[in-house]
């Protein structure tokens, strides 16, 4: 209550989400593709991404399949204190 906007993200095999701004759902052509927002890559990151449409999108860089492609192990098998999460 009382917020001008809110965003929700879910991360798993993909990244999805929704957003409200001034009480109205944020929509695109048909629905917001929150996971396919383009993100700025860290200058020292040479990972090519996992999304077949846009390599530098949030989902292509950080969803479950991207973590597995990057590290060769599923994210669920990484310990909470693994340096990857830093």
N, C-alpha and C positions, 0 to 999 in steps of 0.2 A: 504494500500500500504506500502511496505517496511517491513512488518512483516515476521518473520521466521515461525511463527505458530499462530494459532487461534483456540479457542474452543467455541462452542455454546451449551448451555443447555436450555431445555424447561422443566418446572415443572408443572404438573397438576395431572391427575389421574395416571400418570406414569412419568418417567423421561427419556428423550431422549436427543440426542445431536449428534454433529458431530465435527470432528477436521481436520484441515489441518496442515501439517508439511512440511516445505520446498516446498510449492506449491502442495503437494500431499495429497489426502484424506487418513486418517488413516482408515484402514479396518481390520476386523478380518476374521473369517471363511467365513461369508457371509455379515456381516455388523457390525459396532461397537455397542455393547450393553452398551452405556454410563451409563445408569441408573443402570446397574448391576455390576458396579465396586465395589469391596469390599472396605469398609471404616473401619477405626479404630473407634471402639465404645468408647464413653466417659466412663471412669472407673465407674462412678456413675450411668450410664444409664442401667436400667434393662429391658427396653422394648425389647421384643423378635423379633421385626421386623414383616413385613407383606408380605414379598416375600416368595412364596412357594418353591423357588429353593435355595436361599441363604439369610439367615436372616440378615446378616450384609452388605447388599448392599445398595447403595445410595437410590434406589427406595423403597426398603423395609423399610427403616428408615425414609424417608423424603417426599415421594409423598403424594398426597391427601388422599388415603385410609389409609396410615400409620399414618398420623396425626389424622384422625378420630378414628382409632383403639386405638391409644395412649391416646387421650384426651376425646373421646366420643362426639366430636363435629367436624363438618367440618371446615377445615382451613379457608374457605371463611367467616365463621361466627365469627372468632376471630378478635378482634380489632387490629389495626396496632401497638398499644402500649402494647399488651398482653405480659406478661413475657415469654411466649413460644417462641417468636421470638428472644429472647436475646441469 
